[in-house]
């Protein structure tokens, strides 16, 4: 049987400090925190039709990546505002900008990106399609 992948449902980030990471994604990127699983002990960050599940380093849920660890991800999120507005928001939140706004190419074509890092050192690209 042949099939095709339709979309990304969720991904998992391993965190040094789950509370610090969850708080950063809520405050800086506006994601919604959700508790789920047995006794609501698992944590996810929801945005659009996707989510990020968070694992505390050393307490990863099995099965997991072969070498899970904080700061190993390079993620790109599409913002609902212009890259210049993203950069201004990051500065207001006290988040250092690595580079940007700079032109890049995404899944749907050209866009403008701003790069920063989350508390674990993951590279976060925040991009805006023009028009």
Backbone as CSV, one residue per row, in Angstrom:
resi,resn,N_x,N_y,N_z,CA_x,CA_y,CA_z,C_x,C_y,C_z
1,UNK,0.843,-1.180,0.000,0.000,0.000,0.000,0.889,1.244,0.000
2,UNK,0.615,2.182,-0.878,1.340,3.455,-0.902,0.556,4.506,-0.138
3,UNK,1.262,5.428,0.450,0.614,6.538,1.145,1.503,7.760,1.046
4,UNK,0.937,8.882,1.410,1.696,10.132,1.439,1.480,10.796,2.797
5,UNK,2.499,11.442,3.299,2.378,12.185,4.546,1.624,13.477,4.253
6,UNK,0.673,13.815,5.096,-0.176,14.988,4.892,0.351,16.229,5.615
7,UNK,0.770,16.098,6.878,1.201,17.259,7.650,1.907,16.795,8.909
8,UNK,2.506,17.715,9.597,3.124,17.455,10.888,2.066,17.661,11.964
9,UNK,1.898,16.683,12.828,0.926,16.789,13.914,1.576,17.401,15.155
10,UNK,2.700,16.836,15.579,3.424,17.358,16.737,4.892,16.951,16.647
11,UNK,5.694,17.607,17.452,7.089,17.227,17.598,7.406,17.284,19.073
12,UNK,8.559,16.742,19.446,8.937,16.684,20.853,10.243,17.443,21.058
13,UNK,10.274,18.283,22.076,11.493,18.965,22.490,11.876,18.474,23.883
14,UNK,13.144,18.166,24.050,13.673,17.820,25.366,14.212,19.097,25.996
15,UNK,13.854,19.340,27.249,14.170,20.603,27.932,15.049,20.373,29.154
16,UNK,15.916,21.349,29.422,16.688,21.337,30.671,15.751,21.593,31.856
17,UNK,14.840,22.555,31.662,13.873,22.931,32.690,12.543,23.151,31.988
18,UNK,11.656,22.174,32.099,10.384,22.201,31.385,9.582,23.460,31.678
19,UNK,9.569,23.893,32.924,8.799,25.087,33.294,9.341,26.335,32.607
20,UNK,10.646,26.500,32.565,11.261,27.659,31.927,10.964,27.645,30.425
21,UNK,11.108,26.482,29.802,10.855,26.372,28.362,9.395,26.647,28.033
22,UNK,8.474,26.027,28.761,7.039,26.231,28.504,6.678,27.705,28.661
23,UNK,7.194,28.317,29.693,6.917,29.735,29.950,7.417,30.620,28.810
24,UNK,8.615,30.334,28.305,9.188,31.115,27.204,8.314,31.019,25.951
25,UNK,7.891,29.808,25.581,7.061,29.636,24.383,5.698,30.308,24.551
26,UNK,5.173,30.324,25.758,3.917,31.025,26.008,4.110,32.534,25.896
27,UNK,5.106,33.056,26.587,5.329,34.499,26.661,5.829,35.081,25.344
28,UNK,6.783,34.432,24.722,7.420,34.991,23.527,6.678,34.631,22.249
29,UNK,6.230,33.390,22.123,5.587,32.962,20.879,4.073,32.836,20.982
30,UNK,3.512,33.100,22.133,2.055,33.104,22.272,1.404,31.741,22.181
31,UNK,2.155,30.679,22.457,1.580,29.337,22.399,0.759,29.064,23.652
32,UNK,-0.198,28.164,23.509,-1.084,27.808,24.616,-0.580,26.536,25.284
33,UNK,-0.414,26.590,26.592,0.058,25.419,27.339,-1.109,24.493,27.626
34,UNK,-0.842,23.186,27.487,-1.863,22.175,27.742,-1.256,21.039,28.549
35,UNK,-1.965,20.583,29.570,-1.578,19.387,30.308,-2.421,18.242,29.781
36,UNK,-1.803,17.061,29.639,-2.542,15.921,29.098,-1.917,14.632,29.610
37,UNK,-2.502,13.505,29.219,-1.981,12.197,29.600,-2.461,11.780,30.972
38,UNK,-1.926,10.644,31.434,-2.320,10.145,32.755,-2.056,11.199,33.837
39,UNK,-3.075,11.505,34.579,-2.990,12.492,35.663,-2.550,13.877,35.178
40,UNK,-2.715,14.160,33.875,-2.333,15.458,33.299,-0.879,15.832,33.619
41,UNK,0.007,14.853,33.622,1.401,15.119,33.978,2.269,15.446,32.764
42,UNK,1.721,15.341,31.572,2.491,15.684,30.368,2.173,17.116,29.968
43,UNK,3.101,17.751,29.257,2.946,19.148,28.874,3.120,19.300,27.371
44,UNK,2.225,20.086,26.778,2.314,20.413,25.354,2.093,21.905,25.177
45,UNK,2.594,22.411,24.067,2.382,23.799,23.662,1.642,23.759,22.337
46,UNK,0.454,24.341,22.301,-0.386,24.288,21.100,-0.335,25.611,20.339
47,UNK,-0.356,25.483,19.015,-0.407,26.643,18.124,-0.981,26.159,16.810
48,UNK,-1.889,26.960,16.210,-2.520,26.529,14.965,-3.090,25.130,15.138
49,UNK,-2.821,24.247,14.193,-3.281,22.861,14.272,-2.192,21.902,14.693
50,UNK,-1.147,22.411,15.355,-0.031,21.573,15.758,0.249,21.754,17.245
51,UNK,1.197,20.925,17.732,1.636,21.098,19.108,3.070,20.612,19.248
52,UNK,3.695,21.081,20.314,5.020,20.632,20.713,4.855,19.954,22.067
53,UNK,5.239,18.691,22.157,5.254,18.007,23.445,6.609,18.277,24.092
54,UNK,6.613,18.561,25.373,7.853,18.825,26.091,8.207,17.649,26.989
55,UNK,9.480,17.248,26.942,10.002,16.214,27.829,11.094,16.824,28.684
56,UNK,11.047,16.563,29.960,12.106,16.978,30.871,13.313,16.072,30.624
57,UNK,14.499,16.664,30.479,15.717,15.895,30.267,15.875,14.860,31.380
58,UNK,16.154,13.624,30.985,16.308,12.534,31.945,15.010,11.828,32.277
59,UNK,13.879,12.400,31.840,12.566,11.800,32.093,11.795,11.636,30.789
60,UNK,12.517,11.397,29.689,11.891,11.278,28.371,10.937,10.085,28.334
61,UNK,9.812,10.277,27.696,8.827,9.218,27.524,9.307,8.291,26.415
62,UNK,9.220,6.994,26.621,9.640,6.027,25.603,8.471,5.665,24.713
63,UNK,8.714,5.402,23.448,9.997,5.513,22.769,10.355,6.975,22.514
64,UNK,11.636,7.238,22.353,12.093,8.600,22.088,13.244,8.568,21.099
65,UNK,13.696,9.734,20.700,14.805,9.834,19.752,16.023,9.088,20.298
66,UNK,16.912,8.690,19.406,18.091,7.935,19.812,18.977,8.718,20.777
67,UNK,19.057,10.021,20.585,19.907,10.852,21.447,19.185,12.145,21.800
68,UNK,18.103,12.062,22.604,17.371,13.286,22.931,18.214,14.204,23.797
69,UNK,18.072,15.492,23.560,18.812,16.438,24.371,18.362,17.862,24.126
70,UNK,18.507,18.702,25.118,18.164,20.114,24.959,19.065,20.782,23.929
71,UNK,18.501,21.698,23.158,19.283,22.492,22.222,19.662,21.790,20.939
72,UNK,18.979,20.703,20.600,19.334,19.956,19.392,18.403,20.231,18.211
73,UNK,17.423,21.098,18.386,16.437,21.345,17.334,16.699,22.657,16.596
74,UNK,16.259,22.690,15.364,16.311,23.870,14.497,14.911,23.957,13.900
75,UNK,14.086,24.869,14.419,12.666,24.918,14.069,12.304,26.212,13.365
76,UNK,11.384,26.130,12.420,10.884,27.311,11.724,9.376,27.403,11.922
77,UNK,8.933,28.542,12.434,7.513,28.811,12.626,7.099,29.950,11.715
78,UNK,5.896,29.875,11.159,5.363,30.948,10.323,4.538,31.870,11.221
79,UNK,4.889,33.144,11.208,4.205,34.150,12.024,3.051,34.773,11.245
80,UNK,2.135,35.391,11.974,0.973,36.032,11.359,1.194,37.518,11.125
81,UNK,2.413,38.004,11.450,2.748,39.418,11.265,4.047,39.523,10.473
82,UNK,4.398,40.717,10.061,5.627,40.933,9.308,6.857,40.635,10.161
83,UNK,7.942,40.249,9.500,9.184,39.919,10.206,9.696,41.088,11.043
84,UNK,9.506,42.303,10.564,9.938,43.483,11.323,9.171,43.578,12.643
85,UNK,7.889,43.214,12.617,7.080,43.215,13.840,7.516,42.089,14.779
86,UNK,7.890,40.946,14.201,8.415,39.836,15.006,9.676,40.296,15.727
87,UNK,10.596,40.931,14.984,11.851,41.407,15.572,11.575,42.401,16.706
88,UNK,10.641,43.311,16.502,10.307,44.292,17.539,9.753,43.590,18.776
89,UNK,8.896,42.598,18.574,8.323,41.848,19.695,9.415,41.115,20.468
90,UNK,10.332,40.476,19.750,11.425,39.766,20.413,12.248,40.721,21.276
91,UNK,12.551,41.880,20.722,13.314,42.881,21.493,12.540,43.307,22.739
92,UNK,11.223,43.527,22.610,10.384,43.900,23.756,10.390,42.818,24.831
93,UNK,10.518,41.551,24.402,10.550,40.424,25.341,11.947,40.178,25.900
94,UNK,12.927,40.951,25.446,14.286,40.773,25.916,14.999,39.592,25.295
95,UNK,14.525,39.149,24.128,15.118,38.009,23.433,16.129,38.513,22.418
96,UNK,17.339,37.989,22.454,18.391,38.376,21.506,18.095,37.807,20.125
97,UNK,18.286,38.644,19.122,18.097,38.222,17.735,19.457,37.807,17.191
98,UNK,19.527,36.577,16.663,20.788,36.085,16.077,21.057,36.776,14.742
99,UNK,20.073,36.720,13.846,20.125,37.446,12.565,18.702,37.735,12.118
100,UNK,18.584,38.735,11.256,17.300,39.020,10.661,16.793,40.394,11.036
101,UNK,15.779,40.758,10.280,15.095,40.010,9.230,15.985,39.797,7.990
102,UNK,15.914,38.578,7.447,16.670,38.196,6.257,15.777,37.386,5.328
103,UNK,16.009,37.495,4.002,15.212,36.700,3.065,15.603,35.223,3.123
104,UNK,14.609,34.361,3.074,14.809,32.910,3.081,13.750,32.286,2.172
105,UNK,13.792,30.971,2.047,12.792,30.254,1.257,12.155,29.180,2.117
106,UNK,10.838,29.193,2.168,10.097,28.207,2.951,9.391,27.208,2.051
107,UNK,8.536,26.413,2.629,7.813,25.374,1.900,6.910,25.946,0.810
108,UNK,6.433,27.189,0.994,5.521,27.799,0.021,6.178,28.897,-0.804
109,UNK,7.501,29.039,-0.672,8.201,30.050,-1.451,8.971,31.024,-0.578
110,UNK,9.295,32.196,-1.140,10.109,33.168,-0.409,9.382,33.725,0.820
111,UNK,10.156,33.922,1.883,9.649,34.608,3.057,10.793,35.332,3.749
112,UNK,10.474,36.080,4.799,11.472,36.828,5.549,11.535,36.249,6.959
113,UNK,12.761,36.024,7.452,12.940,35.333,8.728,13.745,36.137,9.734
114,UNK,13.447,35.872,10.990,14.185,36.393,12.132,14.565,35.162,12.966
115,UNK,15.830,35.102,13.402,16.329,33.956,14.158,16.654,34.345,15.595
116,UNK,16.272,33.462,16.520,16.615,33.622,17.930,16.819,32.229,18.512
117,UNK,17.036,32.157,19.797,17.179,30.860,20.478,16.246,30.796,21.680
118,UNK,15.708,29.597,21.916,14.878,29.396,23.099,15.795,29.149,24.302
119,UNK,15.243,28.986,25.508,16.091,28.825,26.697,17.025,27.612,26.658
120,UNK,16.713,26.608,25.841,17.555,25.420,25.739,18.617,25.538,24.652
121,UNK,18.574,26.634,23.893,19.540,26.822,22.814,19.071,26.343,21.465
122,UNK,17.824,25.874,21.363,17.286,25.494,20.059,17.233,26.731,19.171
123,UNK,17.573,26.569,17.898,17.468,27.674,16.958,16.022,27.822,16.531
124,UNK,15.479,29.000,16.707,14.077,29.287,16.369,14.057,30.314,15.242
125,UNK,13.482,29.918,14.118,13.312,30.798,12.967,11.845,31.211,12.913
126,UNK,11.595,32.504,12.912,10.232,33.030,12.844,10.099,33.733,11.514
127,UNK,9.204,33.233,10.669,9.142,33.677,9.276,7.790,34.241,8.907
128,UNK,7.829,35.148,7.939,6.601,35.787,7.436,6.593,35.749,5.920
129,UNK,5.514,35.209,5.375,5.287,35.263,3.940,4.698,36.638,3.643
130,UNK,5.181,37.315,2.612,4.616,38.630,2.273,3.316,38.446,1.513
131,UNK,2.415,39.416,1.692,1.121,39.348,1.001,0.258,38.434,1.718
